[in-house]
Amino acid sequence: MNNSPYVRLPVSVRAIMLKVLTALVPGILTYVWFFGAAVLVQIALAAVTALAGEALMLGLRGKPIGVFLTDGSALVTACLIGLTFPPLAPWWLTVSMTLFAIVIVKHLYGGLGQNPFNPAMAAFAVAILAFPALMSQWPAVDVPDAPDATGFAAQMRVVFQSQPPQDGLTMATPLDTLRTQLHTAQTHATVDNVAGTHAAFGQIGGKGWEWIALAYLLGGLWLLREGVISWHMPTAFLAALALAAGAASLASPDNYAGPLFHLASGGAMLGAFFILTDPVSSPVTPRGKLIFAAGAGLLVWIIRTFGAYPDAVAFATLLMNLCVPLIDMHSQPPVFGRKNGNDKR
């Protein structure tokens, strides 16, 4: 009988990753409905690259390729990259950043279970710091004057760089639009008049984004029901983000968006249920999970409101990843018979 942990461990990992991928399906389908099928191409590019990079590194490290390649972890990373990168990002950016996530962030730290940072969020952070213009190529929603501009063929010409983005094909995200309008020289800009006059905004959040957020929420609740994740991190993250946004909005409603806008825009729901809950790069104790996620929620609001980047889930996640060893150290329950690590005697 083969008792190698390299054969037995991935069985449970594979089941968990399959459930995570299943829970992402409602969000992916909603994403396609509002922004077009380019996101599927981005996910496919990331998936093929992730599997190739995983196989390469497993071979170089002398690990069983077939077992680890089918555990699903690389595909989850690929899906998160495909969903957080702009659908109109050039193909080489998605491919290179996926390789960075798998080769550098995951395998150079020891592979599955050893990486201190979320690989997909590390890739996103590097991409937006190095290529900010390319990471802002988000498809426009509802373009009545150019109905063919957001078609699949037009999107593919941008992704594979046979032509630059056309007018009407791209637009800024709601978070970026609001931040820019409120922080520029437009002294009379308020949250209400920006949201009420710009095509990027829907009823409570970004147009299309509010429905995508709802789809992620439904998928996340299913993960909770299946016992794949616990309630601690989604609850603490969303509560901290909502409380910070709510307090600021109450104090100055003209200058700060309310909690519903923050929860229904950008990657808040994706982060709460699918990113922060990564079991490798997050704390292991219930109290630690609450501290970790609440800190991430507060950081998301701070960076969104005062920082230079419109969405902040990736940066908040990575900053809190740095704190995980300290959080775990100070959130462990006391060992019976000991106090502060020493004998009571």
QUITA-V999927 format. One record per residue. N is the residue number from 1. RES is the residue in three letters. PSI is psi in radians with two decimals (* if undefined). OMEGA is omega in degrees with one decimal (* if undefined). NEAR is the number of other ideal C-beta (glycine too) atoms within 8 Angstrom. Layout:
N_RES_PSI_OMEGA_NEAR, N_RES_PSI_OMEGA_NEAR
This chain:
1_MET_2.39_179.9_2, 2_ASN_1.97_-179.5_4, 3_ASN_0.29_-178.3_5, 4_SER_2.32_177.5_6, 5_PRO_-0.37_179.8_6, 6_TYR_-0.28_178.6_10, 7_VAL_-0.62_-172.3_9, 8_ARG_-0.66_-174.3_8, 9_LEU_-0.81_-174.2_8, 10_PRO_-0.17_-179.6_12, 11_VAL_-0.88_178.9_7, 12_SER_-0.62_177.9_7, 13_VAL_-0.76_-179.0_12, 14_ARG_-0.73_179.9_11, 15_ALA_-0.71_179.7_8, 16_ILE_-0.80_-178.3_10, 17_MET_-0.61_177.3_13, 18_LEU_-0.69_178.1_9, 19_LYS_-0.66_177.4_11, 20_VAL_-0.78_178.4_13, 21_LEU_-0.68_177.8_12, 22_THR_-0.71_-178.8_9, 23_ALA_-0.39_178.6_14, 24_LEU_-0.28_-174.0_13, 25_VAL_-0.82_179.1_9, 26_PRO_-0.72_178.5_11, 27_GLY_-0.70_179.7_13, 28_ILE_-0.79_-179.1_13, 29_LEU_-0.69_177.6_9, 30_THR_-0.69_176.9_12, 31_TYR_-0.82_179.1_12, 32_VAL_-0.70_-178.3_11, 33_TRP_-0.74_-175.1_7, 34_PHE_-0.58_-171.7_10, 35_PHE_0.00_177.3_13, 36_GLY_2.98_-172.6_11, 37_ALA_0.05_178.7_8, 38_ALA_-0.53_179.9_14, 39_VAL_-0.57_177.8_14, 40_LEU_-0.64_177.2_9, 41_VAL_-0.71_178.0_11, 42_GLN_-0.73_178.1_15, 43_ILE_-0.72_179.5_13, 44_ALA_-0.78_177.5_9, 45_LEU_-0.79_-179.2_13, 46_ALA_-0.68_-177.9_17, 47_ALA_-0.82_179.5_13, 48_VAL_-0.75_179.8_8, 49_THR_-0.75_-179.3_14, 50_ALA_-0.76_179.7_16, 51_LEU_-0.69_178.4_12, 52_ALA_-0.78_178.3_8, 53_GLY_-0.68_177.8_13, 54_GLU_-0.81_-179.9_13, 55_ALA_-0.73_179.5_10, 56_LEU_-0.84_-176.6_9, 57_MET_-0.65_177.2_13, 58_LEU_-0.72_178.0_14, 59_GLY_-0.76_179.7_9, 60_LEU_-0.54_-178.6_6, 61_ARG_0.00_178.2_8, 62_GLY_0.50_179.0_4, 63_LYS_2.72_179.3_9, 64_PRO_1.92_-172.9_8, 65_ILE_-0.82_-175.2_9, 66_GLY_-0.70_-177.8_6, 67_VAL_-0.91_-174.7_10, 68_PHE_-0.50_-178.8_14, 69_LEU_-0.43_-178.1_11, 70_THR_0.20_-179.0_8, 71_ASP_-0.21_174.9_12, 72_GLY_-0.17_-176.3_13, 73_SER_-0.68_178.8_9, 74_ALA_-0.64_179.1_14, 75_LEU_-0.62_176.3_12, 76_VAL_-0.78_176.2_11, 77_THR_-0.75_179.9_16, 78_ALA_-0.75_179.4_15, 79_CYS_-0.72_179.6_14, 80_LEU_-0.65_175.5_13, 81_ILE_-0.80_179.8_18, 82_GLY_-0.55_-177.9_15, 83_LEU_-0.40_-178.9_13, 84_THR_-0.44_174.3_12, 85_PHE_2.62_177.4_15, 86_PRO_2.44_177.9_10, 87_PRO_-0.40_-178.8_14, 88_LEU_0.22_175.4_13, 89_ALA_2.49_179.7_14, 90_PRO_2.60_-173.7_10, 91_TRP_-0.67_-176.7_10, 92_TRP_-0.50_178.3_6, 93_LEU_-0.79_177.8_13, 94_THR_-0.77_-178.7_16, 95_VAL_-0.83_-176.7_11, 96_SER_-0.68_-179.6_8, 97_MET_-0.52_174.2_14, 98_THR_-0.73_175.3_17, 99_LEU_-0.70_177.2_10, 100_PHE_-0.78_-179.0_12, 101_ALA_-0.79_-175.1_16, 102_ILE_-0.84_-173.7_17, 103_VAL_-0.88_-173.5_12, 104_ILE_-0.98_-171.3_9, 105_VAL_-0.59_-177.4_13, 106_LYS_-1.05_-168.7_14, 107_HIS_-0.55_178.8_12, 108_LEU_-0.23_173.2_7, 109_TYR_0.00_176.8_9, 110_GLY_-0.01_177.6_7, 111_GLY_-2.90_-175.0_13, 112_LEU_2.20_179.0_10, 113_GLY_-0.10_-176.4_6, 114_GLN_-0.31_-174.4_8, 115_ASN_2.22_-179.2_14, 116_PRO_-0.30_-177.9_8, 117_PHE_2.60_174.9_10, 118_ASN_2.06_-173.7_12, 119_PRO_-0.74_-178.3_12, 120_ALA_-0.69_-179.1_12, 121_MET_-0.57_174.9_15, 122_ALA_-0.73_177.9_15, 123_ALA_-0.74_179.0_14, 124_PHE_-0.78_-178.0_13, 125_ALA_-0.77_178.7_11, 126_VAL_-0.73_-178.0_10, 127_ALA_-0.75_-175.9_14, 128_ILE_-0.46_175.5_11, 129_LEU_-0.66_-176.3_6, 130_ALA_-0.58_-175.2_6, 131_PHE_1.11_-175.6_8, 132_PRO_-0.63_-179.2_8, 133_ALA_-0.76_-179.8_6, 134_LEU_-0.51_-179.6_11, 135_MET_0.13_176.7_12, 136_SER_0.19_-177.2_11, 137_GLN_1.24_179.8_11, 138_TRP_2.44_-179.4_12, 139_PRO_2.55_175.1_14, 140_ALA_2.70_177.7_12, 141_VAL_2.34_176.7_12, 142_ASP_1.40_177.9_6, 143_VAL_1.54_-173.7_11, 144_PRO_-0.49_-177.0_5, 145_ASP_-0.24_-178.9_4, 146_ALA_1.23_-174.0_11, 147_PRO_-0.42_-178.8_7, 148_ASP_-0.14_-174.2_6, 149_ALA_-0.54_-177.3_12, 150_THR_0.26_177.5_15, 151_GLY_2.84_-176.1_9, 152_PHE_-0.73_-178.9_8, 153_ALA_-0.74_178.9_6, 154_ALA_-0.70_178.9_12, 155_GLN_-0.69_-179.5_16, 156_MET_-0.56_176.7_10, 157_ARG_-0.56_177.2_10, 158_VAL_-0.80_-178.0_14, 159_VAL_-0.75_-177.9_14, 160_PHE_0.20_166.2_8, 161_GLN_0.61_171.4_8, 162_SER_-0.24_173.0_4, 163_GLN_2.67_177.6_6, 164_PRO_2.89_178.3_4, 165_PRO_2.41_178.5_7, 166_GLN_2.81_172.1_9, 167_ASP_2.31_179.9_5, 168_GLY_-0.24_179.7_9, 169_LEU_-0.62_-179.2_15, 170_THR_2.77_174.4_9, 171_MET_2.81_178.3_9, 172_ALA_2.67_176.4_10, 173_THR_2.79_178.3_15, 174_PRO_-0.71_179.4_17, 175_LEU_-0.75_-179.7_12, 176_ASP_-0.73_179.3_11, 177_THR_-0.83_-178.5_13, 178_LEU_-0.80_-179.3_13, 179_ARG_-0.77_-178.3_11, 180_THR_-0.79_-178.1_9, 181_GLN_-0.66_-176.7_11, 182_LEU_-0.36_-174.8_12, 183_HIS_0.05_177.3_5, 184_THR_-2.89_-175.8_7, 185_ALA_0.06_-179.4_3, 186_GLN_1.50_-172.1_7, 187_THR_-0.35_-178.4_4, 188_HIS_0.09_180.0_5, 189_ALA_2.37_174.7_9, 190_THR_2.88_179.1_9, 191_VAL_-0.78_-176.0_15, 192_ASP_-0.77_-176.6_8, 193_ASN_-0.49_174.8_9, 194_VAL_-0.86_-178.6_14, 195_ALA_-0.51_-176.4_12, 196_GLY_-0.27_-174.8_7, 197_THR_-0.09_-176.3_5, 198_HIS_2.44_-175.2_10, 199_ALA_-0.24_-176.7_8, 200_ALA_-0.20_-172.3_11, 201_PHE_2.47_176.2_12, 202_GLY_-2.48_-177.0_10, 203_GLN_-0.82_-178.7_4, 204_ILE_-0.24_-179.7_7, 205_GLY_-2.64_176.9_14, 206_GLY_2.51_179.2_14, 207_LYS_2.16_-175.1_12, 208_GLY_-0.76_-178.1_10, 209_TRP_-0.60_-179.1_14, 210_GLU_-0.60_177.8_14, 211_TRP_-0.62_175.4_10, 212_ILE_-0.73_177.6_13, 213_ALA_-0.71_177.6_15, 214_LEU_-0.70_179.0_11, 215_ALA_-0.72_175.8_13, 216_TYR_-0.67_178.3_15, 217_LEU_-0.77_178.7_10, 218_LEU_-0.76_177.5_9, 219_GLY_-0.69_178.9_16, 220_GLY_-0.69_177.5_15, 221_LEU_-0.60_176.0_8, 222_TRP_-0.68_176.0_10, 223_LEU_-0.67_176.2_14, 224_LEU_-0.77_-179.6_12, 225_ARG_-0.63_-179.5_6, 226_GLU_-0.12_-180.0_7, 227_GLY_0.27_179.2_4, 228_VAL_-0.67_176.4_9, 229_ILE_2.83_175.8_10, 230_SER_2.96_-175.6_7, 231_TRP_-0.27_-167.6_7, 232_HIS_-0.93_-173.7_10, 233_MET_-0.81_176.9_16, 234_PRO_-0.75_-178.2_15, 235_THR_-0.84_-177.6_9, 236_ALA_-0.70_-179.6_15, 237_PHE_-0.91_-177.5_16, 238_LEU_-0.65_179.5_12, 239_ALA_-0.77_-179.9_10, 240_ALA_-0.76_178.6_15, 241_LEU_-0.77_-179.4_16, 242_ALA_-0.72_-179.5_12, 243_LEU_-0.76_179.1_9, 244_ALA_-0.80_179.3_12, 245_ALA_-0.70_-179.5_15, 246_GLY_-0.74_179.3_10, 247_ALA_-0.78_179.5_8, 248_ALA_-0.70_-179.8_12, 249_SER_-0.67_177.0_13, 250_LEU_-0.66_-178.9_6, 251_ALA_-0.66_-177.8_6, 252_SER_1.40_-174.8_7, 253_PRO_-0.40_179.3_9, 254_ASP_-0.41_-171.7_6, 255_ASN_-0.22_-176.6_8, 256_TYR_2.29_178.2_11, 257_ALA_2.64_-178.3_9, 258_GLY_3.06_-175.8_11, 259_PRO_-0.64_-179.1_11, 260_LEU_-0.66_178.2_8, 261_PHE_-0.77_-178.7_15, 262_HIS_-0.66_-178.9_16, 263_LEU_-0.52_-174.8_13, 264_ALA_0.15_-179.1_14, 265_SER_2.69_175.7_14, 266_GLY_-2.58_-173.7_13, 267_GLY_0.46_-175.7_10, 268_ALA_-0.89_-177.4_15, 269_MET_-0.65_176.1_13, 270_LEU_-0.74_179.0_15, 271_GLY_-0.72_-175.8_15, 272_ALA_-0.72_-171.7_15, 273_PHE_-0.40_-171.2_15, 274_PHE_-0.32_-175.7_13, 275_ILE_-0.99_179.9_15, 276_LEU_-0.50_-175.0_14, 277_THR_0.09_174.4_12, 278_ASP_2.04_-173.0_8, 279_PRO_-0.33_-177.1_4, 280_VAL_-0.77_-172.1_8, 281_SER_0.20_179.4_10, 282_SER_2.89_-179.0_13, 283_PRO_2.84_-177.6_11, 284_VAL_-0.32_-177.2_5, 285_THR_2.63_178.1_10, 286_PRO_-0.80_179.6_7, 287_ARG_-0.66_177.6_7, 288_GLY_-0.67_178.5_13, 289_LYS_-0.69_178.7_14, 290_LEU_-0.77_179.7_11, 291_ILE_-0.81_-179.4_12, 292_PHE_-0.89_-175.4_17, 293_ALA_-0.65_178.0_18, 294_ALA_-0.71_176.0_12, 295_GLY_-0.70_178.3_13, 296_ALA_-0.73_178.9_17, 297_GLY_-0.74_178.4_17, 298_LEU_-0.72_178.7_11, 299_LEU_-0.66_177.8_13, 300_VAL_-0.80_-179.9_17, 301_TRP_-0.76_-178.5_15, 302_ILE_-0.82_-177.8_11, 303_ILE_-0.72_177.6_12, 304_ARG_-0.67_-172.5_13, 305_THR_-0.72_-173.1_9, 306_PHE_-0.22_-175.6_4, 307_GLY_-3.11_-177.7_9, 308_ALA_-0.09_-177.2_2, 309_TYR_2.38_-173.7_8, 310_PRO_-0.80_177.5_10, 311_ASP_2.68_-167.6_12, 312_ALA_0.19_-176.2_14, 313_VAL_-0.72_-178.8_16, 314_ALA_-0.85_-178.4_14, 315_PHE_-0.72_178.9_12, 316_ALA_-0.72_179.4_15, 317_THR_-0.81_-178.2_15, 318_LEU_-0.69_178.1_13, 319_LEU_-0.70_178.7_11, 320_MET_-0.50_173.0_14, 321_ASN_-0.66_178.4_12, 322_LEU_-0.51_-175.6_7, 323_CYS_-0.11_-173.5_10, 324_VAL_-0.82_178.9_14, 325_PRO_-0.72_178.9_6, 326_LEU_-0.72_179.5_7, 327_ILE_-0.79_178.6_12, 328_ASP_-0.69_-177.9_12, 329_MET_-0.70_-173.2_7, 330_HIS_0.04_178.6_6, 331_SER_0.06_176.9_10, 332_GLN_2.42_175.4_7, 333_PRO_2.63_-179.0_4, 334_PRO_2.47_177.9_6, 335_VAL_2.36_-178.2_6, 336_PHE_2.25_178.3_4, 337_GLY_0.02_-179.6_5, 338_ARG_2.72_177.3_10, 339_LYS_2.12_-177.4_6, 340_ASN_0.63_175.2_4, 341_GLY_-0.02_-179.5_5, 342_ASN_2.75_175.8_6, 343_ASP_2.46_178.0_5, 344_LYS_-0.39_-176.2_6, 345_ARG_*_*_2
